[in-house]
Amino acid sequence: MIMFKQVSTIDGKRLDWQIPSVKEMTLDSHHLTLLPALIDPHAHFRTPGLEYKEDWKTGAKAALQEGITTVFAMPNTLSITNTLERVLEKKQLIQKQLKQAEISLRFNLYLGVDKNHFSEIARCCNEVIGLKIFMGSSTGGLLLDDDVSLETAFKLAAENDLLVAVHAEDQDLILKRKVRFFHHKEPKIHSKIRNAQVAYLATSKAIDLARKYHTRLYLLHVSTAQEIELVRQAKEKGLCVYCEVLPPHHLFLSTKAYDSPGTKAQVNPPLRQQVHSNALWQAIREKVVDTIGIETTLPLLLDACNQGKNPIVRY
């Protein structure tokens, strides 16, 4: 048994906390804070097909090091997780790797939605946590950029009681702005091509579809003040709309980062001006934001808590 003496809790109390162990230890823990186990609802482990980046052995170890005991994994692997057969195959691979590593990590999967596999939504409804939709191009062949396909996906999600997790960027506007900025090659143009309006249009459309079909909507990596206002209004109207903000890209960095690492600072959605980061922090304090993506940045979030930016007691 390991005993943590006088550890702090997130509500300011102190207590003695013990955990099972083959070792007998008592630790002076007055400088430590006891946190609940965390859930990462936006994880990118790379099995199958991209294990040279990471697999579930290494990913699970990293998750547990940060206090994460449950993850929901995204579908953009090789092959893409977009059919029941691939979902089941992926689960078997994950379970095998976790068993080999002797790690008990809880997990579930998102089903990737494309235009050719809508019938898989009903087939997979009992095997996945939700659907992942890319409204703007970002990775692989997962792209739903036309109204008919989006309507179909949101309708089927509601019928099968599945959450829809959305990468909300308007593909049509992205393509138009690529043409406009074609002759500009500097890295910072990425944020001008995929500007705040690109995010706003897609987020607005996703919320409208959630309202129309009574679909549960989870907006990933919200990055602009305008999107936050849309989410706020949706919540006030009683819609099942949730949102995530994602450090370090949109809380700790801004477009000034292009001055140093250049193209290494390119992400989708892109880095924003500081005014948007300020709006995201304010939305966290006002409880408009539902989840904060980890992306291995938990130490940064704890620093922000100590600086008064992030009221971690809320989460």
N, C-alpha and C positions, 0 to 999 in steps of 0.2 A: 504494500500500500504506500502510495506517495501522498503526503499531506502538504498542502500549500497553506501556510499560516498567514492570516491577515491579508488575504488578497482582496483587491478592490473590485466592486461590481460596477456596471455601467450606470447604475442609479446612485452611486456614491457611498454605498455601504461597504463594510469590511466583514469578511467571514473566513472560516477555515474550510478548505475544500479538499476532498480526498478522491483519488482515482485508483482503481485496481492496478496492481503491478506485482511482479515477482520480487521487486526490490522493496526494501523498507527505507523510506526517506522522509525527512521533514525539511521543508524549504521555507526560509524567510521570504515572503512574497509581498511585502508591503509596497514594493515598487512596481508590481504587476497588476494588470487589469484582466478580469475574467470575462470572456466574451462567449456568446452562444456559438454553436457550430454554424457555419455559413453554407448557403446554397448559391452555386454559380449557375444561373439560368442561361448563360450565353458562353458556352465553352467550345473551343476548337481543338479537340484532340485529333490526331492525323491518321488514325486507323480507320479503314484500310488504305493502302497505296502510297502514303506519304510518311512512312515511319522514319525516314531519314531526318525528318524535322522533329518528330516526337511520336511516342506511342502511349498506350494507356498505362504502361508501367511507370514511365518517367512522368507523364502528366498527372497521374494519381498521386505519386509521391510529392510532387510540387503542390498539388491541391491540399493535401493533408498538412503540409508544412505551413500553409497559410490558414489553417483552420476550416477548410472547406471539406465537407463530408458528403455533399450531394452535388452532382453536375448534370446539366442538360446539354447534350452535345449536338452541334450543328451538322448539317448533312453534306457540306461541300468537301468531301473526300474523294478518293479514287477507288472504286467507282462512287458516283453520287448516290446518296441514300434516298432514292425516289420510288422504290417499290417495296412491297411486303417482303419479298424474297431477300432483298438487300438489307432491309431492316433486321430481319432475323439472322442473316449471316453476320452482320456487323455486331449484333448482340453476342453471338457465340464467340467471335474473335475477342471482344472486350472482356467477356467473362473468363476466357482462357488466359488472357494476359494478366488480369487482376489476380487470378488464382496462382499463376506462376510467381507473381510478385508478393503474394500473401497479403494483399491489401483489400480491405472491405470498404470500397467506395460505392455509394449509391449512385445510380445513374439512370437517365432515360434519354431518348433520342427525339430529334425533330425530323419530320419527313420533308424532304425538299420537293417543292411543287414546280413542275414545268407544264408546258402546254400539251404534252403528249401522254400524261399519266394521271389525269384527273380521277380516273376510276380507282386509283390506288388509295385515295383519301379514305373512302369507306372501308376498304380492305384493311387499312392500317390503324383504324381509329382506336383499337384496344391495345396497340403496341407502341404508340408514340405519345409524347407529351403535347405535341402540337405541330403546326405546319410552319415552314420557313419560306417566306416569299421575298424575292429580290425584285423590287419595282424598278431599280436602276442597275445597270450592268456593274458587276464587281468581280465575280468569280465563276468559272466553269460555265455550264449550260443552263444554270438556273436563272431564268429571267421571265417575268410576266410584265410586259410593258404595254399591253392593250386592254381596253376597258372590258371587252367580252371575257377575256381570260381571268381578269381580276374579279369580275362579278361572279364568275363560276366558282372560283376558289373560295371566296368569302361565303357564298351561299352553301357550298358543300361543307365547309368548316362548321358553320352554324348547325347544319342538319346532323352532323356527327359529333357535336359538342366538343370541338377542338379549338384550342387557342391558335391564333394566327400571329406569328412573330414576323415583323416586317422590316426590311431594309428599305427605307423610304427615300428614294431619290427619283425624280421624274426623268425617265430615259429620253423622252422626246426633246426636252429642254437641254439635257446634257449634249445630245448630238448637235443641236443648233448652236450651242455655245462653243463646241469643239471647232465648228467651221469658222465661227467668228474669231476665235483666238488661234487659228491654225498656224500662223507665222510667229507666234510667241512660244519660245521654247524654255524659258526660265521656269524652275520648279514652282514658284509661287502662283503661276497661272492656273495650276490645278484647283486652287481655291476659288478662282474666278470662273472657271468652267463649271464646276459643281458648286455654285454659289448658294446663298441662303434661300433664294427663290426656288431652286431645284428641290431642296428639302421641303420647303413649305408646301409646294404644289402636291407632292406625293403624300405628305402627311395629311393634308386636308382631304385628299381623295380617299385615303385609307380610313380615316375617321368617318367620312360620309358612307362608305361601304359597311363599316361596322354598325352604324346607326340603321342603315337600310335592312340589314339581314340579322341584326341582333348578334353579331359575332364578337367574341372576346378578342380584343386587339392588344398586342404587346409591341410597342414602337421601340425598336432597338436604336442605340447610339444617337438619341436626339441631340442635336448640336447647335440649335439656334434659338434665339429669344422668341422668334415668331412661332416656332413649333411648340414651345412651352406654353404660349398663350392658347394655342389650339387645344392642347391637352387639358389645360386648366378649364376651358370652356366645356369640353366634352365631359369632364368629371362633374362639373356643376350641373350638367343636364342628366346625370345619372347613367351615362354610358359606361360599359365595361372596357375602359381604355386605360392601359398602363404604359409607363414609359421608363426607359433606361437612359442613364448618361454614362459615358465611357471615358474613364481616365486611362492613360495620361493625355490622350489626344485632345479632349475637349474641356477638361477641367484644369489641367496643369500646363498646357501648351497653347500657343496662339500662332498666327501667321508669321510672327517674328522668328519662329523656329526655322523657317526656310533659309534664313541668313547663314546658318551654320551647317546642318547636315544635308541641306539641299533636297535631292530626290528621296532621301531616307525619311524625310518628314511627310511624304505623300501617303495618305490613308483615305479610305472612303467610309463615311463622309469626310471631307477634308478638314484641315485645321481652319479655325475661324478667328476673327478679330476678337480682341479681349472683351468687348462689350457682350459678346455671346457667352463667353465663359462666366462672366459676372452674373448673367441672367440664369445660368444653370445652377450656380452656387445658391442663388437666391431661391430658386425653385426647390432645391433640396431642403433648405431651411423652412420653406413654406409647405412642405410635404406634398408638393405636386409630383415630384419624382418618386417612383416606386422602388427602383432598383439601381444600384451603382455597380457597373461592370467591374470585375476585379482586374483582369488582364495583368496579373502578377504585380499589382500596384498597391496592395494592402498597406505596406509601410507608409506610402505617400498619403493614403487616406487617414491613417492614424495621426500622422503629423498635422494634417488639415484639421482633424478633430481637436488636437491640442491647441491649435491656433484659433479655434472658435469658428471655423468655416463650416464644418460638417458635424451636425448634431447626431453622432453615431448612436446615441440612446434611442433615437427614433427607429433605427433599423435592427 
